[in-house]
Amino acid sequence: MNHLIEQAGLGESIVCDSAGTGGYHIGSPPDQRMAAAAARRGIELKGQARQFQKSDFENFDLILAMDQENYQDILSLDRAGKYKDKVRLMCDFASNHREREVPDPYYGGTEGFNKVIDLLLDACEGLLQYVVKTYL
């Protein structure tokens, strides 16, 4: 998403961050297999893993989950339901893929990472259009 934001010249207007619902890999760089799949498409993955925090509900206008389990994990942190309208599934923004959830490629091979990158690029393109239309 950050790659598309920069390509569109919107880096000063849109802040995009990534966080997991579990505490796995906190502080680690992006998975090398995912970074390689992204690099084959001219995208450099940056940053390090962090865990989703309750403060993210306040700090971000939109919170995207990769799958239903993550979606439910995020909503469980919002017991009063105050922020439920901010939480969406990433695949809601995909237009060229039929998947409704982003599969976890972690235990798979190279092809799984390629598939996920292609799905995320599709969803991020739709997401960027939505963000520009809705928030800018």
PLY file of the C-alpha trace (Angstrom):
ply
format ascii 1.0
element vertex 136
property float x
property float y
property float z
element edge 135
property int vertex1
property int vertex2
end_header
0.00 0.00 0.00
2.79 2.41 0.86
4.33 1.76 -2.57
1.07 2.78 -4.27
0.67 5.80 -1.98
4.15 7.02 -2.92
3.58 6.35 -6.63
0.42 8.47 -6.44
2.32 11.31 -4.71
0.10 11.03 -1.63
2.76 10.27 0.98
2.07 13.55 2.78
-1.69 12.91 2.91
-2.05 9.20 3.71
-0.45 7.27 6.57
-0.40 3.50 6.23
0.93 1.14 8.88
0.84 -2.60 9.41
0.27 -4.56 12.60
-0.48 -8.15 13.46
-3.11 -9.34 15.90
-0.66 -11.79 17.47
2.62 -11.04 19.15
4.63 -13.13 16.70
7.78 -11.68 15.18
7.51 -8.28 16.94
10.43 -6.14 15.79
11.28 -8.43 12.87
11.66 -7.15 9.30
9.26 -8.35 6.59
9.43 -12.07 5.77
12.20 -12.61 3.20
9.91 -14.67 0.96
7.28 -11.91 0.91
9.97 -9.29 0.35
11.28 -11.31 -2.62
7.77 -11.65 -4.11
7.28 -7.89 -3.72
10.71 -7.10 -5.18
9.82 -9.07 -8.32
7.06 -6.48 -8.78
9.32 -3.51 -8.10
8.14 -3.03 -4.52
10.45 -2.67 -1.51
8.91 -3.80 1.77
10.04 -1.76 4.76
9.35 -1.62 8.46
9.19 -4.13 11.25
6.47 -6.23 12.81
4.38 -4.78 15.60
1.21 -5.85 17.36
-2.14 -4.09 16.94
-2.86 -1.78 19.87
-6.16 -0.40 21.16
-4.78 3.07 20.44
-4.78 2.16 16.73
-8.58 2.56 16.82
-8.06 6.26 17.60
-4.99 6.76 15.42
-6.35 5.39 12.13
-9.48 6.08 10.08
-9.61 2.60 8.62
-8.40 -0.74 10.00
-8.10 -3.69 7.65
-8.00 -7.35 8.55
-6.56 -10.02 6.28
-9.07 -12.70 7.28
-12.11 -13.34 9.47
-10.02 -14.54 12.41
-8.01 -11.29 12.45
-11.23 -9.33 11.95
-12.76 -10.94 15.04
-9.52 -10.50 17.04
-9.53 -6.77 16.26
-13.21 -6.35 17.10
-12.71 -8.19 20.40
-10.48 -5.30 21.52
-13.39 -2.91 20.94
-15.83 -4.36 23.47
-18.15 -1.35 23.32
-18.33 -1.52 19.51
-17.31 2.13 19.23
-14.94 1.52 16.30
-16.55 -1.42 14.48
-17.34 0.75 11.44
-13.61 1.38 10.97
-12.79 -2.33 10.66
-13.05 -3.98 7.24
-11.65 -6.97 5.40
-8.81 -6.22 2.99
-10.41 -8.25 0.22
-13.46 -5.95 0.32
-11.38 -3.69 -1.91
-10.17 -6.30 -4.42
-11.77 -6.21 -7.86
-9.81 -8.79 -9.88
-9.70 -11.61 -7.32
-12.56 -13.64 -5.92
-10.97 -14.46 -2.56
-12.73 -12.91 0.41
-9.76 -13.46 2.73
-6.01 -13.13 2.25
-4.52 -16.62 2.69
-1.55 -17.04 5.03
1.42 -18.04 2.85
3.80 -18.46 5.81
4.08 -22.25 5.65
3.77 -22.51 1.89
6.16 -22.12 -0.99
7.08 -19.27 -3.30
3.83 -19.51 -5.28
1.77 -18.76 -2.16
3.69 -15.54 -1.56
3.31 -14.54 -5.22
-0.44 -15.16 -5.00
-0.75 -13.08 -1.83
1.24 -10.17 -3.30
-0.96 -10.16 -6.40
-4.13 -10.28 -4.28
-2.87 -7.49 -2.03
-1.88 -5.30 -4.98
-5.40 -5.68 -6.36
-6.96 -4.88 -2.99
-4.58 -1.97 -2.34
-5.41 -0.39 -5.69
-9.11 -0.48 -4.79
-8.33 0.69 -1.27
-6.36 3.67 -2.55
-9.26 4.71 -4.76
-11.63 4.37 -1.79
-9.36 6.37 0.55
-8.89 9.19 -1.99
-12.64 9.39 -2.62
-13.66 9.08 1.05
-11.01 10.90 3.05
-9.17 13.37 0.78
0 1
1 2
2 3
3 4
4 5
5 6
6 7
7 8
8 9
9 10
10 11
11 12
12 13
13 14
14 15
15 16
16 17
17 18
18 19
19 20
20 21
21 22
22 23
23 24
24 25
25 26
26 27
27 28
28 29
29 30
30 31
31 32
32 33
33 34
34 35
35 36
36 37
37 38
38 39
39 40
40 41
41 42
42 43
43 44
44 45
45 46
46 47
47 48
48 49
49 50
50 51
51 52
52 53
53 54
54 55
55 56
56 57
57 58
58 59
59 60
60 61
61 62
62 63
63 64
64 65
65 66
66 67
67 68
68 69
69 70
70 71
71 72
72 73
73 74
74 75
75 76
76 77
77 78
78 79
79 80
80 81
81 82
82 83
83 84
84 85
85 86
86 87
87 88
88 89
89 90
90 91
91 92
92 93
93 94
94 95
95 96
96 97
97 98
98 99
99 100
100 101
101 102
102 103
103 104
104 105
105 106
106 107
107 108
108 109
109 110
110 111
111 112
112 113
113 114
114 115
115 116
116 117
117 118
118 119
119 120
120 121
121 122
122 123
123 124
124 125
125 126
126 127
127 128
128 129
129 130
130 131
131 132
132 133
133 134
134 135
